[in-house]
Amino acid sequence: MAFFTGEHECKLDAKGRLVLPSRLKSVLPEASKKNMIIRKGFEPNLILYPLNEFQNIYSRISSLNEFSSEQRKLKRNLFSSISQVELDSNGRFLLPKSMVSHCDAEKDIVLVGMGNVIELWSIKNYKKYLIDDSNEFSKLAQKYLDE
């Protein structure tokens, strides 16, 4: 199982390609060293999944009831927001234009290890979603992590 952590600043090239930092690439499961799944996030970001992690999501999405209009709508929106990307031998991959547009990516990108997945943000958007107040951070940690 992959365990991704930290912030990794990267540059998106003019063609929309990004190199996965070696620290992140080194913990990829073998099955994901050539292909990963990318999904538009619920915020203006992207989520990178190793193939084995995406299998869990895929199972849950594909089991939605096709006879329920609400579940069909969710399934349609989730599947349409997903792409598979190929990593070359240097760990470089091409972001689809719709993905670049969704996360408002220009040149400066930050990849954030989130345990089992990697978030991809434009630097300007990422800063808006961080907690600046240590008291707020402490309260959230206490609320969700203190048992």
C-alpha positions as CSV (number, residue, x, y, z in Angstrom):
1,M,0.0,0.0,0.0
2,A,1.3,3.4,-0.9
3,F,1.7,6.1,1.7
4,F,2.0,9.6,0.3
5,T,2.9,12.6,2.5
6,G,4.2,16.1,2.2
7,E,3.9,19.0,-0.1
8,H,5.9,18.9,-3.4
9,E,6.1,22.0,-5.6
10,C,6.3,21.2,-9.3
11,K,6.1,23.0,-12.7
12,L,3.6,22.2,-15.4
13,D,5.2,22.5,-18.8
14,A,3.8,24.4,-21.8
15,K,2.2,21.1,-23.1
16,G,0.5,20.4,-19.8
17,R,2.9,17.7,-18.6
18,L,4.0,17.2,-15.0
19,V,6.8,15.1,-13.5
20,L,5.9,13.1,-10.5
21,P,8.5,13.9,-7.8
22,S,10.8,10.9,-7.1
23,R,9.7,10.8,-3.5
24,L,6.2,10.2,-4.5
25,K,7.1,7.9,-7.4
26,S,9.2,5.8,-5.2
27,V,6.3,4.7,-3.0
28,L,3.9,3.9,-5.9
29,P,2.9,0.3,-6.0
30,E,4.4,-1.6,-9.0
31,A,1.1,-1.7,-10.8
32,S,0.9,2.1,-10.8
33,K,4.4,3.0,-12.0
34,K,3.1,3.3,-15.6
35,N,-0.5,4.3,-15.1
36,M,-2.5,6.2,-12.6
37,I,-6.1,7.4,-12.4
38,I,-6.8,11.1,-12.1
39,R,-10.2,12.6,-11.0
40,K,-11.5,16.1,-10.7
41,G,-11.8,16.9,-7.0
42,F,-14.8,18.4,-5.3
43,E,-12.6,21.5,-4.7
44,P,-10.7,23.1,-7.6
45,N,-8.1,20.3,-7.5
46,L,-7.3,16.9,-8.9
47,I,-6.9,13.6,-7.2
48,L,-4.3,11.1,-8.3
49,Y,-5.0,7.5,-7.4
50,P,-2.7,4.5,-7.7
51,L,-4.6,1.8,-9.6
52,N,-5.2,-0.4,-6.5
53,E,-6.7,2.5,-4.6
54,F,-9.0,3.5,-7.4
55,Q,-10.3,-0.1,-7.5
56,N,-12.0,0.6,-4.2
57,I,-13.7,3.8,-5.6
58,Y,-14.6,2.0,-8.8
59,S,-16.4,-0.8,-7.0
60,R,-18.5,1.7,-5.0
61,I,-19.3,3.8,-8.1
62,S,-20.2,0.9,-10.3
63,S,-22.5,-0.7,-7.7
64,L,-24.8,2.4,-7.8
65,N,-28.3,1.6,-8.9
66,E,-28.9,2.3,-12.6
67,F,-32.6,2.5,-12.0
68,S,-32.3,5.4,-9.6
69,S,-32.1,8.8,-11.4
70,E,-30.2,10.3,-8.5
71,Q,-27.6,7.5,-8.5
72,R,-27.3,7.6,-12.3
73,K,-26.6,11.3,-12.1
74,L,-23.9,10.8,-9.4
75,K,-22.4,7.9,-11.4
76,R,-22.4,9.9,-14.6
77,N,-20.7,12.9,-13.0
78,L,-18.1,10.8,-11.2
79,F,-17.1,8.7,-14.3
80,S,-17.0,11.7,-16.6
81,S,-14.5,13.4,-14.2
82,I,-12.0,10.5,-14.3
83,S,-9.1,9.8,-16.7
84,Q,-6.3,7.4,-16.8
85,V,-2.8,8.9,-17.4
86,E,0.3,7.1,-18.5
87,L,3.6,7.8,-16.7
88,D,6.7,7.7,-18.9
89,S,10.1,6.3,-17.6
90,N,10.8,9.7,-15.9
91,G,7.4,9.7,-14.1
92,R,6.1,12.4,-16.4
93,F,2.4,12.5,-17.4
94,L,0.1,14.7,-19.5
95,L,-2.8,16.3,-17.7
96,P,-5.9,16.4,-19.9
97,K,-7.0,20.0,-20.8
98,S,-10.3,19.7,-18.9
99,M,-8.4,18.7,-15.8
100,V,-6.0,21.6,-16.1
101,S,-9.0,23.9,-16.5
102,H,-10.8,22.4,-13.5
103,C,-7.9,23.1,-11.1
104,D,-7.0,26.4,-12.7
105,A,-3.5,25.2,-13.2
106,E,-1.0,27.5,-14.8
107,K,2.7,26.7,-14.2
108,D,3.2,26.4,-10.4
109,I,1.6,23.2,-9.0
110,V,1.7,21.6,-5.6
111,L,1.3,17.9,-5.1
112,V,0.0,17.0,-1.6
113,G,0.4,13.5,-0.2
114,M,-2.9,12.5,1.4
115,G,-2.0,9.0,2.6
116,N,-3.5,6.8,-0.1
117,V,-3.9,9.4,-2.8
118,I,-2.2,12.6,-4.1
119,E,-3.9,15.9,-4.5
120,L,-2.8,18.3,-7.3
121,W,-3.5,22.0,-6.8
122,S,-2.5,25.2,-8.4
123,I,-0.4,27.1,-5.7
124,K,-2.9,30.0,-5.6
125,N,-5.9,27.7,-5.0
126,Y,-4.1,25.5,-2.5
127,K,-3.3,28.3,-0.1
128,K,-7.0,29.3,0.0
129,Y,-7.9,25.8,1.3
130,L,-5.3,25.6,4.1
131,I,-6.1,26.4,7.7
132,D,-4.2,29.5,8.8
133,D,-5.4,29.6,12.4
134,S,-3.7,27.1,14.7
135,N,-6.7,27.2,17.1
136,E,-9.1,26.2,14.3
137,F,-6.7,23.4,13.3
138,S,-6.5,22.2,16.9
139,K,-10.3,22.2,17.2
140,L,-10.7,20.1,14.0
141,A,-8.1,17.7,15.1
142,Q,-9.8,17.3,18.5
143,K,-13.2,16.9,16.9
144,Y,-12.2,14.2,14.4
145,L,-9.1,12.6,15.8
146,D,-9.6,12.6,19.6
147,E,-11.5,9.5,20.7
